[in-house]
Amino acid sequence: MACPAVVLSAELQFSQGSRAICFTRRSMEILQQVGVADRMTAGGLPWRFGNSFYRGQRVFRMEAPHDDDDRFFPIINVQQQFLEEYLYDACQAQPLIDFRWGNKLTQLEQKDGHALLESITPEGPLCARERLGGGR
Ligand SMILES: Cc1cc2nc3c(=O)[nH]c(=O)nc-3n(C[C@H](O)[C@H](O)[C@H](O)COP(=O)(O)OP(=O)(O)OC[C@H]3O[C@@H](n4cnc5c(N)ncnc54)[C@H](O)[C@@H]3O)c2cc1C
């Protein structure tokens, strides 16, 4: 059974600058389950060979195994902020997900069947009680 979820992000926007850029086949399989793999492959650069050069000479070569039946390349390059945008759009398409930018969690206390949260929001401090394990 799908449960409602509230996602809090202290940030006000997608990450500035890229951290992750190489996503593995396994990451893509997981991203496919949440419906963003097509957008990743549409804009990404897939690869399976890597070479390192020192003073013009190749000193290392990596070859990642790839089979014709594999759904995805061993690695695909996409800057992290694009992936964040694709995941955010997927959240927006889900009525059960309430995504809140600019909400910094300052305290979390797990109780029996619920949790007490405190966060700093753009409107000021908020104290909320959320039920655990689904349902509102
Ligand atoms: C230099 C570098 C290179 C990397 N390269 C790769 C790569 O090539 N491939 C790869 O797969 N992975 C790579 N990674 C790892 C990848 O970036 C992380 O695995 C990924 O970002 C983790 O995602 P996350 O959503 O768990 O955490 P994050 O992306 O760190 O997101 C956590 C979010 O929570 C927010 N937050 C923090 N505290 C609070 C709070 N109290 N209240 C509300 N929000 C809060 C933060 O602002 C942030 O937006 C790299 C990481 C680094 C640092």
The ligand as a MOL file (V3000), in Angstrom:
LIG
                    3D

  0  0  0     0  0            999 V3000
M  V30 BEGIN CTAB
M  V30 COUNTS 53 58 0 0 0
M  V30 BEGIN ATOM
M  V30 1 C 32.7800 15.0210 -5.1660 0
M  V30 2 C 31.7180 13.9450 -5.2470 0
M  V30 3 C 31.6290 13.1840 -6.4060 0
M  V30 4 C 30.6780 12.1650 -6.4990 0
M  V30 5 N 30.5900 11.4500 -7.6720 0
M  V30 6 C 29.6480 10.4920 -7.7970 0
M  V30 7 C 29.4620 9.7870 -9.0210 0
M  V30 8 O 30.1500 10.0380 -10.0060 0
M  V30 9 N 28.4760 8.8490 -9.0920 0
M  V30 10 C 27.6550 8.5810 -8.0310 0
M  V30 11 O 26.7670 7.7160 -8.1690 0
M  V30 12 N 27.7900 9.2400 -6.8570 0
M  V30 13 C 28.7570 10.1830 -6.7100 0
M  V30 14 N 28.8740 10.8890 -5.5470 0
M  V30 15 C 27.9700 10.5610 -4.4550 0
M  V30 16 C 26.6120 11.2380 -4.6630 0
M  V30 17 O 26.7410 12.6330 -4.8150 0
M  V30 18 C 25.7700 10.9180 -3.4450 0
M  V30 19 O 25.7170 9.5070 -3.2920 0
M  V30 20 C 24.3610 11.4490 -3.5920 0
M  V30 21 O 24.3610 12.8360 -3.7550 0
M  V30 22 C 23.5960 11.0730 -2.3420 0
M  V30 23 O 22.2860 11.5520 -2.5190 0
M  V30 24 P 21.4110 11.8970 -1.2790 0
M  V30 25 O 20.1170 12.4240 -1.7940 0
M  V30 26 O 21.4060 10.7140 -0.3550 0
M  V30 27 O 22.2320 13.0250 -0.4990 0
M  V30 28 P 22.5770 14.5630 -0.9680 0
M  V30 29 O 22.6730 14.6100 -2.4650 0
M  V30 30 O 23.7160 14.9280 -0.1290 0
M  V30 31 O 21.2540 15.2710 -0.5400 0
M  V30 32 C 20.9330 15.4630 0.8160 0
M  V30 33 C 20.0580 16.6680 0.8830 0
M  V30 34 O 19.5750 16.8060 2.2060 0
M  V30 35 C 19.6340 18.1750 2.5590 0
M  V30 36 N 19.7430 18.2790 4.0050 0
M  V30 37 C 20.8380 18.0600 4.7840 0
M  V30 38 N 20.5180 18.2750 6.0940 0
M  V30 39 C 19.2080 18.6050 6.1080 0
M  V30 40 C 18.2850 18.9530 7.1630 0
M  V30 41 N 18.6550 19.0080 8.4570 0
M  V30 42 N 16.9940 19.2500 6.8400 0
M  V30 43 C 16.5870 19.2040 5.5370 0
M  V30 44 N 17.4220 18.8920 4.4910 0
M  V30 45 C 18.7070 18.6010 4.7930 0
M  V30 46 C 20.8680 18.7170 1.8600 0
M  V30 47 O 20.7690 20.1220 1.7020 0
M  V30 48 C 20.8080 17.9670 0.5320 0
M  V30 49 O 20.0470 18.6830 -0.4310 0
M  V30 50 C 29.8010 11.9180 -5.4140 0
M  V30 51 C 29.8980 12.7000 -4.2610 0
M  V30 52 C 30.8410 13.6990 -4.1800 0
M  V30 53 C 30.8960 14.5350 -2.9210 0
M  V30 END ATOM
M  V30 BEGIN BOND
M  V30 1 1 1 2
M  V30 2 1 2 3
M  V30 3 2 2 52
M  V30 4 2 3 4
M  V30 5 1 4 5
M  V30 6 1 4 50
M  V30 7 2 5 6
M  V30 8 1 6 7
M  V30 9 1 6 13
M  V30 10 2 7 8
M  V30 11 1 7 9
M  V30 12 1 9 10
M  V30 13 2 10 11
M  V30 14 1 10 12
M  V30 15 2 12 13
M  V30 16 1 13 14
M  V30 17 1 14 15
M  V30 18 1 14 50
M  V30 19 1 15 16
M  V30 20 1 16 17
M  V30 21 1 16 18
M  V30 22 1 18 19
M  V30 23 1 18 20
M  V30 24 1 20 21
M  V30 25 1 20 22
M  V30 26 1 22 23
M  V30 27 1 23 24
M  V30 28 2 24 25
M  V30 29 1 24 26
M  V30 30 1 24 27
M  V30 31 1 27 28
M  V30 32 2 28 29
M  V30 33 1 28 30
M  V30 34 1 28 31
M  V30 35 1 31 32
M  V30 36 1 32 33
M  V30 37 1 33 34
M  V30 38 1 33 48
M  V30 39 1 34 35
M  V30 40 1 35 36
M  V30 41 1 35 46
M  V30 42 1 36 37
M  V30 43 1 36 45
M  V30 44 2 37 38
M  V30 45 1 38 39
M  V30 46 1 39 40
M  V30 47 2 39 45
M  V30 48 1 40 41
M  V30 49 2 40 42
M  V30 50 1 42 43
M  V30 51 2 43 44
M  V30 52 1 44 45
M  V30 53 1 46 47
M  V30 54 1 46 48
M  V30 55 1 48 49
M  V30 56 2 50 51
M  V30 57 1 51 52
M  V30 58 1 52 53
M  V30 END BOND
M  V30 END CTAB
M  END
